[in-house]
Amino acid sequence: MADPDPLAELERQVARGGLFTHTVLSELSGRLEEVEGFLFGLVDLLVKGHLVDGESLVASAARTTATGEDPVPPGPRILMRIDPDEPASVVTVDCAARFPVCRALCCGLAFALSQSEIESATLRWDLGMPYEIRHDEAGQCVHKDASTGRCGVYDGRPAPCRTYSCATDERIWIDFEGMVLNEGWMAEHLGPTRPRLASAAMIPVPTPGGQPDRQPHRRRLAESRTSSD
């Protein structure tokens, strides 16, 4: 029996350690949400019972956020994809005919893996952005063969790769039928030196209201004060 590759074994152990760390962080996050729920429930009771003045409470909270930001910034995010029960319909695209033009640019898009895909131990995820599919230094999926463009895990490829179609993706094509690439978008969002934000995801991550709620405690306190009037 051949000796195991020490680098492969190191990566396996790092991945296992990451899974453990992310599990613990998720549990702690759930507990913090539970504590937050109790806290705001207590605030509601105190305000409605006229044991605490709502306006004074809001003013006190405002003083702690004089900069307009939360006193404690949001923690690192961990993304894990949950697929719908009904699989998405697939628009068939002749990838072989388009490859000389696009060079499989879709392999540079980011998406999160599902629990089963993570635990398959076949697909590599980004250790710095769990659990997004891993990209190499050139910004392409690590499972893509750089010379042929073929997928090295095609039979076990993630669900987004199975259902994604560039036929209606204006990020990739300005003119799909004429095979005119959207060079501007790609230059801005794809490549080795560009960050991958939600706008470069196969499955866009919506933000409620378009902007993050940076002062949820002030908003909830204001709602409590209003309901007590």
N, C-alpha and C positions, 0 to 999 in steps of 0.2 A: 504494500500500500504506500503510495507516494506521500511525502510529507506535505502538510497543508501549507498553502501560500501564506506567509506571515502577514502580508499587507491585507489580503482578503479576510483573514481571521480578525485583524485589527478593525477593519471596517465593520465586520459582523458584530463585534463586541460594542463598538461605538453606536451602531444602530440599535442594538438591544438596550444599551444604556439610555439612548435618547427616548426610546419607547417608555421605559420606566419613568424617566424624568417628566415626560409629557403627561403620563397618566397621573402622576402625583400633582402636577400643576393643574390639571383639569379638575381633580378632586378638590384641591384648595380653592379654585375659582368657584366651584359649586357651593362650597361652604361660605365663601365671602358673599355670594349672591343671597344665600339664606339669611346671613347676618344682616345684610342690607335691607332685606324685606322686613325683618323684625324691627330694625331701627326706624324705618319710615312708618311702619305700623304704630310704633310707640309715639312718634312725633304726631301722627294723626290723632291719636287718643289724647295726648297732652293738649294739643291745640283745641280740639273739639270740646274738651272738658274745661277749657279756659284756665288750665294750670300753667300754660306757657303762652306768652303773647306771640302770635304769629309774625307780626311785623318785626319785632325785636329779633326773632329767630332768623328771619330772612336777612336782616341787616347784619347779624353776626356772621352768617354764612358768606355774605357778600364781602366782608372784611377779609376773610380767609382766601378769597379769590380776587384780590384787587387787580391782579394782572389780567383777569378775564379768562384764565385757564384753570383747570382743576388743580388743586394742591398736589395731588398724586397723579402722575401721568398714567395713561392706560398701559397695561403690561403687554408683553409680546404676544402676538396672536398665534394660535395653532389652528390650522385649517384641516378639516377632514370632510370629504365629500359624502353627501347622503343622496343617493340616486332615487328618483321617483319610482313608484311601483310599476308604472307603465313605461317601457323604454321609448325613447324619442325616435321619431321617424327619421330615416336616413335618406338624404339626397345624394344619389350616386354621382361620383365625379371620376373622370378618367385621369387618375393621378399620373399614370405613366406618360400620357400625352403632355401633361402640364409640367412635369418635373424639370425638363430642360430650361423652363422659364423661371419657375418659382423655387426650384431646388428644395422642395419640401419645407417651405417657410413655416408651415403650421407646427413643425417640430420645435419652433422657438417660442411658441405660446405657453403660458403657464396655466396649470390647473392643479387642484388638490386631488389626492388619491383617496379612495374609500378604505374602510377598515379591512375588508377582505383583500384588497390590493396591497395594502401595507403589510399585512401578515403573510402574504404569499412568499415573501423573501426573494421574489424575482425582480420586482420593480424597485428602482433606486429613487429614494426621495431626498430632497435637499436638507442636509443636516442644519443649515442655517435658517431655513424657512419651512419647518415641518407643517404639513406633510405634502408639500408641492413636489411635482415631478422634478428630478434633478437635471440641471443643464450644465454643459461643459463650459470651458473658458470662452468659447466662441459664441455662447448663448444658445446652443442647440441641445436637444434632448440627448442624454448620455447613451441612450439605447439606439440612436441613429448612427448608421455607418456613414462616416464623413465622405467616403469615396463613392459609394453607390446610392446613398440616401435611403437604403432599406432599413426597416425596423428589425432590431435584433431580438425583440420579444413579440413579434407580430401575432403569434397564436395566443399569447397571454397579455396582449396590450390592454391598457386601461379602457374603461367604458367611454370616456370622452373621445379617445382616438377612434373608437369604433363608430361613434355616432356623429362626430364633427364633420361638417361639410363647408368648404370654402366657397361654395356656389353663391351663397347669400351674404358672405362676410366681406363687407366693404373695407375692412382694415387690410385685407390681402389684395383684393382686386378693385381697381377703379372701373375696369371693363372686363367682366368675367368672360364673355363670349370672345372678345378680342384679345384676351390674355394680356391686359395692361395692368401691371402691378401698381399698388399704392406705395410708391417709393417714399413719399413724405412721411406716412404713418410709420413705416418700417424703420426709417432712419431715426425717428424720434423714440420709438418704443422697443425695438429689437436690436440685439447686438451685444458684444462682450462688455461694453462700458455703460450700458443702460440699465437702470433699475427696472424690475418687473412689478408694476403696480396692478391694481385690479383692472385697469383699462386694457391690460395686455393678457387677460385671462381668457381661456376658452369658454369658461362659464363665468360671466361677470358677477361680481359680488355686489349686490345693491346696498346703498346706504340710505336708511330711512330719512326722508326729507332732504336728501342730497348732501347734507353736512352732518358730521358727528355732533352729538349732543354733549358739549363740553361742560355744561353746568346743570347736570340732571338734578342735583340736590336742591339748587335754587328754584328750579322749575317745580319740583315736587313740593317744596315748602310753600311756594306761592299758591299751588293748587290746594294745599291743606288750609292755608289762611283763607282762601276764597270760600271753601266749603264750610268753614266754621262761622262765616259772617251771617 
